[in-house]
Amino acid sequence: MFRKLCNWAAAFLLVFGVSVVALPGHTALAAGNSFYDTFDAGNGNWSEFSGSWSVSGGSYIQSTTTNGTYFTGIKDKRWGDATYDFDLKVVNNGGSNLSWAGLQFKKMIASDNPFESGFMLYIRANGSVELYKVNKVLISASTGIDFSTFRHVRVVNSGANIKVYVNNETTPRIDYNDATFASGYAGLVVSTSSWHFDNVSVSGPDLPYTINVGDADLLYTDAQMQITMDSTFGTMKDNDDSMNFYHGPYSQHFRGPSDDPMQTYVSSGGEQLIDKNGHEGDSYRYHIWIMNYYKIGPNELIGFTHNERWPAGQTSGIPKFSLGVAYSNDNGATWEFCGEMLKPYNEDLNVGGTPIVIIGDYIYAYYNDGVNNELGAYPRHIAVARADLQDVIAAARNLQNTTWTKYSNGSWSGNAFTSLGDRIIDNTYGKEDTHSDATFNTAINKYLMTIQTHDASKLTLYSSSDGINWSMEAIVDSVTAGSVMQPYSTFVDYVGGAADGTTVDGNFDIIYPRKAWSDYTIDNLYRRSITITTNQTDRYSASGGFSQTQGVNQWSYEQWNGTAYSNMTWDSGNNRWKGAQDNVIIGSSWQHPDTNDSVRTWTAPKLGVVNVAGLAKKASNSGFGDGVNVRILKNGTQIWPSSGWQSIAYNNFTGVSHNLTVSVAPNDQIRFIVNKNGTNSSDTTHWDPTIEYENYSASSGFSSAQGTNQWYYKQWNGSSYSDMTWDAVNNRWNGAQTYVIVGSNWQHPDTNDSVRAWKAPSSGTVRLTGTAKKDSNNGLGDGVNVKIMKNGTQVWPSSGWEYIAANNFVGASHDISIPVEANDFIYFVVNKNGTITSDTMVWDPTVRYTGVEYNSFSATSGFSSVQETNQWSYKQWNGTSYSDMTWDTVNNRWKGAQTYALVGYNWQHPDTNDSVRAWKAPKAGTVQITGNAKKDIYNGIGDGVNVKIMKNGTQVWPASGWQAIAANNFVGFSHDISISVAANDLVYFVVNKNGTNTGDTTVWTPTVLYTGL
């Protein structure tokens, strides 16, 4: 036991840098997302999957020395970023100094061995350390350290970076970057030898969400399959939420529910449905598979195609591969091929196809690229290309293709037909492939993509925040390697998400075949249900928190009959909430009204300020009827729009966004209401709002970089503050003396005071809450002093210091509200009192704004069918005065006195009258006005246009006259100006026709941002 206490204390000193006393009888800690086990009370915290594991003498022992790999795992816990610490020694090397033992981390499945998923750090009996991933050694280092006695090992995984420290050294033996796995399980592993482990600890932040993969449901056996799977299903949802499945290359059409998707064979399709428009040229054969859809609006679709071309004279063998675009204006009954959009660098390489996602103004397409012998017999990797979405649509309507660029050499610079795209996903299993699907998940605000691995027989799920950097989240399906492959997976969301599958919510399915590796024609079709649960306690997503129980995740489901709210009832057959009439309904990310309004309600769990953000739009498969009305109430007070209703036209698939800041008290209710307008015909409205408390937590915002998340790490020498330096070995900040330290949720002073500082990003009132208390393992010394300063003024306590006695493990709490200006500093100061003995202080303050305003206004995200919504209005100038345009519900745009005086969501077109987009200042201040005005690339005719920006009656850009934009100037002119405004000032963005109005469509998407707040 003496060794245990000493080792435990040494490990604690490594973490906190202070002297400690171990707690008698302490055996395991698994609170929050931390874990500590000294094995004094057995192995109850572990799941043992193979080998002979036991506890003896306070150590965890694997004793089997016969040939094999033996592993055990920590029960029921997953980590993303984390620090892993453990002691180990070799007892019997099994006859070889190359035998090894170590740590598994970020395993996708708890029971996975080191060759199935995750990373492994192992130490050989000869002292070498190696970092391994699934099928290869990433990096190794020789240490020369004797592991026949206990040695300490630390692994620090932060983002993509992995550092390995051995024997308490301060310089890492391994420093490597690999972001393949997002999060996962951890455990210990041994090969063909006997090793002892002790003092295993893991610490890291809570995971923001959990992805749960359901069991594999067999939908159809091969004998029941009506087709041989040869492409991903293109999906399209009908008004009644029934799902249509289209299968290339002949656009075979099926319709059915989630457990029987091919229930109705609607049409066998045929290659004649696709007019190639001469793009096949003199090819011997040219085949087109439509693999994925983007729905523009009623009856208008873009199809993304996989193409295979056999040149003239080539009657067999490997074709030339490409991806392309097709267009349909009859809801997919017939298609026009618009041409190829990209090719792999090696045209003989199967390009895959075609996962797509929408990111900002662009559409991203994922594909296989590569060169001969790149990866031996499998010369391909996953890459990405993109194009402007509006350019793609405009070109498709003209049966043309626009310019796509590959992400190549770290930028969007690659020619789509001749460049080699960068590898954006590692070939972890050797044969990763994009015969798969992609979507955007509204529950976690990330992009998702499935990846198949050929004869590795795994289907994997990746996520990304930017569409370029991807990490594996889960293994969707895994069977014996070499038995099957799982290409052609499809995301399917019956009750939420977009009609064309470009978005899904927190509950969706993945449909995929297990295709026999030995016989391509043998398919068994499976379904996995995926559930995403968000774990961020201060963020509430409608779809991520959707439940069949009222009040779960703070969400409830109501109806309004004109006089009172009442609860809906759960419809288990359709996985949705239903009111008094058949069509007053709420799904995970959508609502439908009837005579009663459809109401989704959020109840505040605590006091604070929340950001209420979202986009309400008509479902793209519901472009009929007379539109809907929407609004948001806080208790009985309307907060959006300012009055009346926000109308959404029947064909408004762009929608209207809101981004509000609202003060709430416990049990306040925010209601999202959808009203049927006149009739309830086709009133499905996609609305997936998120509510997030605005706060800055010291621990969740802790970082290795000063200023990240507004937090800084400083010391006070009695006269001035200075920055600490980052200690990568111990994952903390160090000052000028040994023990002046700041950790994630704790501080320790020395001669200098230990200071955590928060910098205000904007003016307002902030609430400072927290509790400062002595660490329960440091009840010695003479206590500490603490206080809070704003710049040079003390704000808590009112004067002097707040004394925290050495054994005060309850501490002193603060809850104060103070005004701040932008760039003010709040300092949380810990002073050593007399001595520095055992002065570790747990102090995890939170800063919350209690009164802030929204300060950024985008022309596109603020575009609306109602004047002055989001501060934007739509006008015309006749040479003497401005006047309002009128809303054109048919074409989803604003129209002036003449036919072509127009304003769209990201464009303007002048006529005799100038086209004017106007922004109205909600308050006084300084604003930065940025943007770019350019001619639309499909309107490169005419004599060009003139543009300028006015504030009230004064021109602010250019300095005088007009900025002329030539007819073929598709690059345009950018502006970045700062001006002062008073409340209700108007800023006008004016487009003039120059001489004629021919081809005068001008793309102009300005943003107005308050600065210096």
Secondary structure, DSSP 4 states (H G I P E B T S, - for coil): -HHHHHHHHHHHHHHHSS---PPTT--EE-STTEEEE--TT-STTEEE-SS-EEEETTEEEE---SSSEEEEEETT--BSSEEEEEEEEEEE-TT-TT-EEEEEEEESSTT--TTTSSEEEEEETTSEEEEEETTEEEEEEE----TTS-EEEEEEEETTEEEEEETT-SS-SEEEE--SBS-BEEEEEEESSEEEEEEEEEE-PPPSEEEEE---EEEE-GGG-SS---SPPEEEE-TTS-EEEEETTTTEEEEE-TT-TTSEEEE---GGGEE-TTTTTT-SEEEEEEEEEEEEETTEEEEEEEEEEE-TT--SS--EEEEEEEEESSTTSSEEEEEEEE--SSTTS------EEEETTEEEEEEEE--TTTTTT---EEEEEEEEHHHHHHHHHTT-----EEEETTEEEEETTTSPPPP-B--TTS--B-SS-EEEETTTTEEEEEEE-GGG-EEEEEEESSSSSEEEEEEEEE-STTTEE--S-EEE-SSSS-TTSSEE-SEEEEEEEEEETT-TT-EEEEEEEEEEEE--TTEEETTTT--SSTTGGGEEEEEE-SS-EEE-EEETTTTEEE-SSTT-EE-SSEEE-SSSEEEEEEE-SSSEEEEEEEEEEE-TT---TT-EEEEEEETTEEEESSSS-EEE-TT--S-EEEEEEEEE-TT-EEEEEEE-SS--TT--EEE--EEEE-EEETTTT--SSTTGGGEEEEEE-SS-EEE-EEETTTTEEE-SSTT-EE-SSEEE-SSSEEEEEEE-SSSEEEEEEEEEEE-TT---TT-EEEEEEETTEEEESSSS-EEE-TT-SS-EEEEEEEEE-TT-EEEEEEE-SS--TT--EEE--EEEEEE----EEETTTT--SSTTGGGEEEEEE-SS-EEE-EEETTTTEEE-SSTT-EE-SSEEE-SSSEEEEEEE-SSSEEEEEEEEEEE-TT---TT-EEEEEEETTEEEESSSS-EEE-TT-SS-EEEEEEEEE-TT-EEEEEEE-SS--TT--EEE--EEEEE--
